[in-house]
Amino acid sequence: MNAYPYFLELLQVLALAAVAPLFAGWVKMLKCWSQGRTSPSLLQPVSDLRKLFAKEVLLAENASWIFRFTPYLVFGIAVLAGGIIPILSVDLPLARTADVIALVALFAIARFFTALAGMDVGTAFGGMGSSREMTIASLAEPAMLMAIFTISLGSASTSLAQIVSSIQSGQLLLRPSFAFAILAFVLIALAETGRIPVDNPATHLELTMIHEAMILEYSGRHLALIEWAGMMKLSLYCFLGIAAFFPWGIAASRDMRALGLAFVALVLKLGVLGVGIVLVETGLAKMRIFRLTEFLGAAFLMATLGMLSFFILE
Amino acid sequence: MGIEPLQAVCVALLLLLAMSVLGLLLHRSQNFLVAVSFAVSAAASLLAAGAGARCVARGSVSSVTLLLGLPELPFTLRLDPLAGFFLVVIGLLSLFVSVYSLGYVRGYLEQRPVTRLVVFYNLFLAGMLMVVLANDALFFLVAWEVMAVSSYFLVVFEDERVENRRAGFLYLVVAHVGAVAILLSFGIMAGLGTGFESFAGYSFDMMRQTSLPPAWATAAFLLAFFGFAAKAGVIPFHVWLPEAHPVAPSNVSALMSGVMLKTAIYGIVRVAFDLLRDAPWWWGVIILVFGLLSAVLGVLYALMQNDLKRLLAYSSVENVGIILIGVGLSLIFRSFDLHLLAALALTAGLYHALSHALFKGLLFMGAGAVLHATGERNMERMGGLIHRMPWTAALFLVGAVSISALPPFNGFVSEWLTFQAFLLSPSLPQPMMKLLIPMGAALLALTSALAAVCFVKAFGVTFLGHWRGRDLPRAHEAGWAMRAGMLSAALACLALGVFPPLVIDWMDAVTLQLVGTKIGTPVAGLGWLWLTPVAADRASYSGGIVFLGLLVCIPAVYLLLHIRPGGIQRVPAWDCGFEKLTPRMQYTGTAFAMPLRRIFGFLFGIRERVTPVTRPGQSAFPVRIGYSLRVRDRVWSWCYAPIALVSFALARQVGRLQQGRIQSYLIYSFVTIIVLLVFLR
């Protein structure tokens, strides 16, 4: 049996694990430049992770096995998702294991257990973070599914490898449902990865936190795993957007040149996406939590409109 | 096995009926009664489930005629793949719940004798088995009544409390209104088949052969649908569910929620797919719309509840809605002759029926264990139970993860199949469908996301954090019988999530019988790992590999990082530097659901009141603050209160006839005789 796809799978996962902190560093650098501050180096998140891995873990007296299990689960799911999304190549053995619906559900498991871990220690901040995060997710996840359905209707498949192949073969360029889906996906990706205007990832005020509030009690290697998984989640959503909307460059054949080209294309696209993220984050302010209903409702509406327009026009 | 499946089920029925009679005789020795009775019902359930599984695997149809019933219409039993499937659903969960009851019912022994519980439990199981097997309308209705009445007596088992009696009464009323509708529906189908001449038209075989004129067929379908929907708990007929399920003993709640609602689904499927042959597309639309309504409203009401069992009851309303979505889609596809898609949608609905029985049974069993240990049903007074009841907590977590449709458990598989059915529907020619299908998919996605929130709340508030009650908790772990029942249900949930192609391959006989095709997931070689309903490049999911992936990745990461020796130090919670942390500072269930209550509040009748108590002259600094929240089901005030008002008004008007004087009564009799003589010669 040919071992090349498995090698590719491993390469992709390692690339994700390595690129995620660098991408987070790149976004931080651009943000500082756009705000006129001196930026930390590109490798700062890597140093932060190294520091956290070396530190000791302190567990609350009340923490149960769910609290200890969650960091490993969240990181494992991020790794598994990295093996499913076509980042460098379409020829992945794990791509048939889970389609986009299963991918959304995998992220949902990670969120489920993180919310439980937030409630585990019995502090007010943890419960607050869990409550807000689950509320936002309950509105964002349906919108995400609708956006994905719109794309999958266009390429007649819910398998990501199939979607990438059909877009690369040039069938899907100018559909109105596509436009609705892209718009909805951008709004939802901002919500799910916890960026402004939904959640400020750099805040230190606990009452404004959503994702950070759930992980306040974590320390040491647990916190390192969760932070790393958070960075990987941001990269994964960028890769998902690239695969679903701009997949040109992902290797469809098996030679090394295509792979190299795919890697270069990936770096370029991530660079552009970083600029886009920073423009949104610097230009908008964080919304009040009850204004998020309108934000996510707009995303949901646009995704459903995309699906409706597919049914009616195509 | 040399025994035919139908014979095995008859033996199971006889065992259950015999045990319910024997239970009366064993009233003196309660411990022995509990042990024997639930062992017998477990054995009977196992027999029934095995027989059903055998029947579906073989795709066989067999029937037998009993010597009871009317002269022209003896009771007939028929075991075909559809009945076999529902026998598996009933038998499997009853097996687990009977094992669980061995431990649970003992908890009642110190307060009261449980003879009633045991006798009616066996009758209830027997009634459900008979409903599924019945092949003529009379036997069906007799079995339906046995099921309804025995479950009424089970619901009012603790009848010293007024609210239990009220809940039981409401349940009985709604069940009988539904039964009347079902009776009328069968009457239409039977009467128009034989021209109102003989009783033979009441047998299902005769109903299958007659073709009704479209208007009468529609009337029969609507009556049957509303009758069965009242029993299934479809909104707006669901009002008895959140009252009756919490007050019943928890093993009974598990059976009612897990299995009795499925017999109503069986009824709908039987009438719409089997007895009434040519269903127009808009019947499926009706089922789909009611399913969507129940799903969304059910989960939203569940989110607002603080009583653990009421939350689970509303969640059953939601899941019945999801099953009806699959059934409705299947009926729509079948009416457009898209048989493969109809098979896919029907498989999705039936898979969800089986999955829901398992995980809802597991959740109710867990709630029963918590109730048994703490004496509390109110989540706001619980918390931190994961430390005292680790097994119950872990098994309840399995149920919560399954019901939130998360891989690798079974709830995700049925939801995945339903989404695939929605996505394959662009091939429909009807314009209204083009609007309904995207809206349906959107509402289903919303429902599953809200269900996850609901169960994070249920598990988090009950088991995590600190104990929120006043007194010290006296909770202890559940006994071995309760744990065995829950563990087997949890393992079944995992098995259904990891091996869906095997189950779907087994279920092919059912879709073959009802829709005419099967999905045909290839099972040979390594095919049993991949769920590829239509085509492999269209969509594929492998529950087994996802499960394996999680099993490999997580310990790998753990082992890579756990290279240093020594345990982890335990310290007080950090909480950003607050020192004086009390259990009152935790998030309560009401607080957890607050954002969603604000967003979706227009759907409920909410009344929130804050009453500060202040010293005179210091209105800005209250001494004490009171808060009261009332969330009410709007269906009561919009549907049922007007009906009650109108009925009472009508009754008062009719009551004017009762004058109390014998002269008027004599005049009534005289006028009636004249009328009959003149008009009915």
Chai-1 contact restraints between the chains, C-beta under 6 A:
chainA,res_idxA,chainB,res_idxB,connection_type,confidence,min_distance_angstrom,max_distance_angstrom,comment,restraint_id
A,V57,B,I568,contact,1.0,0.0,6.0,A-B,restraint_1
A,L58,B,Q569,contact,1.0,0.0,6.0,A-B,restraint_2
A,L58,B,V571,contact,1.0,0.0,6.0,A-B,restraint_3
A,L59,B,I568,contact,1.0,0.0,6.0,A-B,restraint_4
A,L59,B,R570,contact,1.0,0.0,6.0,A-B,restraint_5
A,A60,B,A573,contact,1.0,0.0,6.0,A-B,restraint_6
A,E61,B,R570,contact,1.0,0.0,6.0,A-B,restraint_7
A,S64,B,I386,contact,1.0,0.0,6.0,A-B,restraint_8
A,Y72,B,I554,contact,1.0,0.0,6.0,A-B,restraint_9
A,Y72,B,V557,contact,1.0,0.0,6.0,A-B,restraint_10
A,Y72,B,Y558,contact,1.0,0.0,6.0,A-B,restraint_11
A,L73,B,I554,contact,1.0,0.0,6.0,A-B,restraint_12
A,F75,B,V557,contact,1.0,0.0,6.0,A-B,restraint_13
A,G76,B,C553,contact,1.0,0.0,6.0,A-B,restraint_14
A,G76,B,I554,contact,1.0,0.0,6.0,A-B,restraint_15
A,G76,B,V557,contact,1.0,0.0,6.0,A-B,restraint_16
A,V79,B,C553,contact,1.0,0.0,6.0,A-B,restraint_17
A,L80,B,G549,contact,1.0,0.0,6.0,A-B,restraint_18
A,L80,B,C553,contact,1.0,0.0,6.0,A-B,restraint_19
A,R96,B,S540,contact,1.0,0.0,6.0,A-B,restraint_20
A,T97,B,S542,contact,1.0,0.0,6.0,A-B,restraint_21
A,T97,B,I545,contact,1.0,0.0,6.0,A-B,restraint_22
A,D99,B,A539,contact,1.0,0.0,6.0,A-B,restraint_23
A,I101,B,W416,contact,1.0,0.0,6.0,A-B,restraint_24
A,I101,B,F419,contact,1.0,0.0,6.0,A-B,restraint_25
A,A102,B,Y541,contact,1.0,0.0,6.0,A-B,restraint_26
A,A105,B,L406,contact,1.0,0.0,6.0,A-B,restraint_27
A,A105,B,P407,contact,1.0,0.0,6.0,A-B,restraint_28
A,A105,B,F412,contact,1.0,0.0,6.0,A-B,restraint_29
A,A108,B,L406,contact,1.0,0.0,6.0,A-B,restraint_30
A,I109,B,L406,contact,1.0,0.0,6.0,A-B,restraint_31
A,F112,B,A452,contact,1.0,0.0,6.0,A-B,restraint_32
A,A115,B,V456,contact,1.0,0.0,6.0,A-B,restraint_33
A,L116,B,G460,contact,1.0,0.0,6.0,A-B,restraint_34
A,M119,B,G460,contact,1.0,0.0,6.0,A-B,restraint_35
A,M119,B,L464,contact,1.0,0.0,6.0,A-B,restraint_36
A,M119,B,G465,contact,1.0,0.0,6.0,A-B,restraint_37
A,D120,B,L464,contact,1.0,0.0,6.0,A-B,restraint_38
A,V121,B,A573,contact,1.0,0.0,6.0,A-B,restraint_39
A,G122,B,G465,contact,1.0,0.0,6.0,A-B,restraint_40
A,G122,B,H466,contact,1.0,0.0,6.0,A-B,restraint_41
A,G122,B,Q586,contact,1.0,0.0,6.0,A-B,restraint_42
A,T123,B,A573,contact,1.0,0.0,6.0,A-B,restraint_43
A,T123,B,D575,contact,1.0,0.0,6.0,A-B,restraint_44
A,A124,B,M585,contact,1.0,0.0,6.0,A-B,restraint_45
A,G127,B,Q586,contact,1.0,0.0,6.0,A-B,restraint_46
A,G127,B,Y587,contact,1.0,0.0,6.0,A-B,restraint_47
A,S131,B,F592,contact,1.0,0.0,6.0,A-B,restraint_48
A,M134,B,V453,contact,1.0,0.0,6.0,A-B,restraint_49
A,M134,B,V456,contact,1.0,0.0,6.0,A-B,restraint_50
A,T135,B,P595,contact,1.0,0.0,6.0,A-B,restraint_51
A,T135,B,L596,contact,1.0,0.0,6.0,A-B,restraint_52
A,S138,B,A449,contact,1.0,0.0,6.0,A-B,restraint_53
A,S138,B,L450,contact,1.0,0.0,6.0,A-B,restraint_54
A,S138,B,V453,contact,1.0,0.0,6.0,A-B,restraint_55
A,E141,B,A449,contact,1.0,0.0,6.0,A-B,restraint_56
A,P142,B,A445,contact,1.0,0.0,6.0,A-B,restraint_57
A,P142,B,L446,contact,1.0,0.0,6.0,A-B,restraint_58
A,P142,B,A449,contact,1.0,0.0,6.0,A-B,restraint_59
A,L145,B,A445,contact,1.0,0.0,6.0,A-B,restraint_60
A,M146,B,A442,contact,1.0,0.0,6.0,A-B,restraint_61
A,S157,B,R538,contact,1.0,0.0,6.0,A-B,restraint_62
A,T158,B,A539,contact,1.0,0.0,6.0,A-B,restraint_63
A,S159,B,A539,contact,1.0,0.0,6.0,A-B,restraint_64
A,Q162,B,D537,contact,1.0,0.0,6.0,A-B,restraint_65
A,E206,B,C576,contact,1.0,0.0,6.0,A-B,restraint_66
A,E217,B,W574,contact,1.0,0.0,6.0,A-B,restraint_67
A,R221,B,L561,contact,1.0,0.0,6.0,A-B,restraint_68
A,T293,B,I599,contact,1.0,0.0,6.0,A-B,restraint_69
A,T304,B,P438,contact,1.0,0.0,6.0,A-B,restraint_70
A,T304,B,A442,contact,1.0,0.0,6.0,A-B,restraint_71
A,M307,B,P438,contact,1.0,0.0,6.0,A-B,restraint_72
A,L308,B,P438,contact,1.0,0.0,6.0,A-B,restraint_73
A,F311,B,K434,contact,1.0,0.0,6.0,A-B,restraint_74
A,I312,B,K434,contact,1.0,0.0,6.0,A-B,restraint_75
